[in-house]
Amino acid sequence: MDTIGKSIPRIDALDKVTGRAAYVGDLEVPGMLHGKILRSPLPHAVVKEIGVKKALKLPGVVAVLTRDDLEGLDPFYGAVLRDRPFIATDKVRYQGEPVAAVAAVDLATAEEALDLIQVEYDELPVISDTVEALMDDGATVHETNLCNQSGYEWGDVTDAFAKADHVFEDTFTFPMVYHYSMEPHAVIADYSNQGITVWSTAQHPFLVREDLARMFGFQLHQVRVVVPYLGGGFGSKSYTKLEPLVVALSKVAGRPVRVALTVEEAFKTIRRHAARCTVKTGVMNDGSFVARECLIHLDTGAYADNGPLVANRAAERIMGAYRWDNVKITSNAVYTNSTPAGSFRSIGAPQAAWASESQVDIIADALGLGPLEIRLKNLVEKGEEFRPGRRALDADPATGLRMAAQAIGMSLDKEPEDQGSALPIKTGRGLGCNLSGVGSSATSTAIVRLHVDGTVTVFAGTTEIGQGSRGVLAQIASQELQVPFEHISMVSSDTGVVPYDRSTGSSRSTTMMGLAVQGAAKEVKDQLIELAALHFDCPPEELSAQGGLIIRADESVAYGALIEEEFGARAGELLGRGYVTPRRDNGRLRQSPAFWEIGIAAAKIEVDTKTGVIRIPHYVSVADVGVAINPQQCEGQDEGASMQGLGHTLFEEMVYEDGQLLNPNLVDYKVPTFADLPANLETQMIENHDGPGPFGAKGLGEGGIVSAAPSVANALFQATGVRIKDLPLTPERVWRALRDAAAK
Amino acid sequence: MDTIGKSIPRIDALDKVTGRAAYVGDLEVPGMLHGKILRSPLPHAVVKEIGVKKALKLPGVVAVLTRDDLEGLDPFYGAVLRDRPFIATDKVRYQGEPVAAVAAVDLATAEEALDLIQVEYDELPVISDTVEALMDDGATVHETNLCNQSGYEWGDVTDAFAKADHVFEDTFTFPMVYHYSMEPHAVIADYSNQGITVWSTAQHPFLVREDLARMFGFQLHQVRVVVPYLGGGFGSKSYTKLEPLVVALSKVAGRPVRVALTVEEAFKTIRRHAARCTVKTGVMNDGSFVARECLIHLDTGAYADNGPLVANRAAERIMGAYRWDNVKITSNAVYTNSTPAGSFRSIGAPQAAWASESQVDIIADALGLGPLEIRLKNLVEKGEEFRPGRRALDADPATGLRMAAQAIGMSLDKEPEDQGSALPIKTGRGLGCNLSGVGSSATSTAIVRLHVDGTVTVFAGTTEIGQGSRGVLAQIASQELQVPFEHISMVSSDTGVVPYDRSTGSSRSTTMMGLAVQGAAKEVKDQLIELAALHFDCPPEELSAQGGLIIRADESVAYGALIEEEFGARAGELLGRGYVTPRRDNGRLRQSPAFWEIGIAAAKIEVDTKTGVIRIPHYVSVADVGVAINPQQCEGQDEGASMQGLGHTLFEEMVYEDGQLLNPNLVDYKVPTFADLPANLETQMIENHDGPGPFGAKGLGEGGIVSAAPSVANALFQATGVRIKDLPLTPERVWRALRDAAAK
């Protein structure tokens, strides 16, 4: 009955490969209409008039939603600042912002009706550069262009720079990228005077419930957010997105409505923050870091979403996994006229690590040190309280970094690659390393039902977004309750039927929801022991649970038999509750972060100097998982993160021109395919059984994306001597850099 | 915050009057097909060949189910005996038995395909008379025609009859009647290798789950039975009915399928047992009863369903609410070639009360006693242990009977009506009285969720069949948890999401599920007190819950604030569990029945002697409810039961000829309409706060149907001197009886 550490196949595998899995786009709600959104063609404009009469006259059109339908509700929402109306009110702030929405009997009619809506705009100047935006001399997206400023400061960087042997200053840019999960956003909303039911592609259904209740004037028990199968999130479906618009459309239509976005519309819904990071680092001759000052500009787009949190996290992460006595970090989230930016796998980290870890190699090269050598000299150590007031480091970055370096054949000392070879293909090795304090709140609850046949249903509000949470949580229940894995079913995200879970993200589910499930399973087990004590007429201490039986010396009784005894028939069931709160577990979870997640990568690359094409024969990611509850799924998560990181490293970039997004599709926006897989893509897992989660587990899933870009860029430098400070490392950009370097 | 005793409007009222309420027939499951059933035209025949090739060739037909598709599953089911295959195997046993089923892309195609299925039958003799059926000299429906025999015997009836001053023997018949709930049976089934989901019009979804798991080889966690809005049950949707057939059809089709029965098909699915009861009673000159011997034949139709339970219950109930020293009751459930009979509001009781209570008036008349007088002389009294080993009588029939008699102006002494009047309209008053030990098992569980805004969701597996259970259970939660009624939502029958409840029937839900909900609410309250003890830093004993607050002297804290404190944010929730088992509550529920339900009625009628038409100016039903949690709903339930009773009293009868059902529709089978309402239809409620349920409640809903027929027939006798022993009392039957009497 031991299931921990076993790579049990996914629970939903069969449903998915047979096409039985029903997504929001597959559902039919009785009386459902189909909705389409009219989006602003302009990136920045005052909305003067909206004419909907013609559209309303089109046969089959049931309702048109505009800003004129907002009476009695609050149209504003936002994860941190409530600055985003679900439909344009006074002006539009990015190309693609919803201005009106149509509900009709079918999609074709709804689309036709869009053309009949007349909108008159007054164009405004476009804000697109984050540095210029803060110069206080032009137009603003909101009342100001500074959405949020946060940072860290301790010690005295000015003094430290003065005393340092060397000071390095470099500026790095990171592109706007899009999550490109398989399924774009889709919502069915059913509004009535008594409440709202929503089927949505939502990672955080309980937070959506909270927003909808507030915006539409309901209590929490009246709002139900159901998440059926969901085709990937990566943060793009965090917090509230499309839901309020569809609820309002259902309200004006008086019927349920579905709106399912196209890929282009999803590109115009959410993206990752582009970043411009200037990093100034003071270093002594021996390579020890003494001070770091950074200025970060994050492009948060037209609305804040969780930009302030991203800015804050980038500020923390740009310090890297290093010890600093003097720090001054300023991180600005800046409004521009573009798609709003929000959560994306390891918020703020890839941008910060790109800058920080690229510069570490610049410094190492200047000082004649090896990339591994300079890092080991400055890395924080396990047990160190390197962020004041936060949990002491529970990960071991040095060990992880050594593993990664060894895997790709990089030694401690500097060993420059053979750059003199006449061959057009050059080889290089590079490292990247970062530490993330996960934003994992201790707020999960769960219910376990033990049926009279000894089988189990687990209620856990974690959204299954493809990460395999259902299987892992079932493994935890199986182990704790000693019931075979295949005797367990999972019920996931439906706020109407599963108890509260804060969110699915921040690598938190295995740890936080895992503990809740374990707690609920334990409460069931305790009741079985109580019933067995009556059955055997013995003290509970003599009893234990094993293999679906309660054991007493050489006697045993099956779980189901105990339930039958209690209910007097083959009937009834036992219920267990699990709570995870900061106060429980002797305050074990009160400290933040719940755990530290390392993001370590090592890349061995080949550059074709004639074309600028980078190929990656060997890529290693190291994850500290505490315990791998399902090793194959852990690897899958980490490999996915690596590949997504290689995407923004090599290919991905949303291109804007005059506020117009030029490439919102798979033809013009390239994501990695199987052809781009490193020949040897490897995840190495550290299992020290020291995580705060069940059976010593920690989370994973974010660390793998963090260090992809710097490890490849550092390898590129090792291979060619060329340092590129802007992503992505497209063949064109690499080829131009090589050409420019050769010309010098 | 006191909600007990308040007639709060129904929770589902708005959904129902606006048409938002979605029934099984309204749902759409992705990929769903539509099914139709080919039914046997013959009442009794061997099925020789079934040809489906032509049907399968019809474009749009996806699958045809026959007995050839039963490999790997067990097609037999039945509430007591598993004698019913969901599709004919060797032979058909009643006209309308399913022989094949088609799944097609639409209903029209499925119907067309039925005509293309060729079935070859060998006709067998038809068994239709229950007495002849047991003569052991003819054909049999199953291996025998005696489905079940049960009974009671104590004392020595032979001796007692010999010593009695008078012995009366009469035979009464009760017709086959159909429940005629608004919604016929409907099922959507979705079968996969991993489990089954069924949306069904099921009163007992957890029992259906058990059957489906067994029949199709799944574990309980793999089978989900969902009951959406349901348009009435009255027992017709008890136990498993249409579900296995539709699951099997989905299995062969490889897609979800819906089968929604027509009214005619529902008539051919289930009905109430027709009965023939011979009652022999020994009486002394003063009217005291000394012995009763009865022979009951119940027509259980082609399959047992719960016929054995009905037979047993009829055997008990034919003893009435009287004390007997000598008893011999034999009750036979007899197979015939007709629609199977099963549960129907107060199983076995209307049939038994019809016989018993009619004869009581025959005896009274013969001895010159008043109907009230003879009953009061023989009634059992509150506190009496009148059924050995069972719960002592917790109801007070004498008080109830006096209330009923007084209401219609009947005095203790015999006061014959003025039968000599020359007017064609004659007036009479009659009583009926019975006691039902409810079949209410102590097997319910519930969950209560308290959200962070202080509102509540209650999970209770009671099926809302129109009886108003959701509202009553919400009132119980409201009172116990001290949360306003309108802050509570209910989640009901869905075995996948609500915890176990045995069944919805037997007047059990307010008592049994009510206690479970109360227990779950109390567990939440206890946690609030714990959290408040931390909040105030005081012992829990100083705290109490009132009006959504935890109170300590003159301080208080809101529920939501305590949850926020625990979870460290506006997040989380508290969970409570409620268990009702025979063992809990100090064994309070171990004794059977959970409570005794009286069925007392008094009717004042007018007979038009020229036409035989009976009108009822005044009808009184008395219900002992312990406490009326929602008085209006209690009245509604009891009035509905009265009217349903008046239906089988005056109009209803399924008519068979040669095994063919002649009147399966609303034109030929008359049910009461509003025009048939008694001018004064009254329910009087006894509230002694002495029930075993929450706040002293008992169940109700069945008692009202029991005594309708005898009270009217007894009034008819009072009015005309004519005693009719066969139901229904149609104008034709009454007119013939009057004519025959006048001819004598």
Interface residues (C-beta under 8 A of the other chain):
Chain A: L14 D15 T18 R20 A22 D26 L27 E28 V29 P30 S192 N193 Q194 G195 F206 E210 A213 Q219 L220 H221 Q222 S441 A442 T443 T445 I447 R449 H451 V452 D453 T455 V456 T457 F459 H487 I488 S489 V491 D494 G496 V497 P499 Y500 R502 E566 F567 G568 A569 R570 A571 G572 E573 L575 R577 Y579 T581 P582 R583
Chain B: L14 D15 T18 R20 A22 D26 L27 E28 V29 P30 S192 N193 Q194 G195 F206 E210 A213 Q219 L220 H221 Q222 S441 A442 T443 T445 I447 R449 H451 V452 D453 T455 V456 T457 F459 H487 I488 S489 V491 D494 G496 V497 P499 Y500 R502 E566 F567 G568 A569 R570 A571 G572 E573 L575 R577 Y579 T581 P582 R583
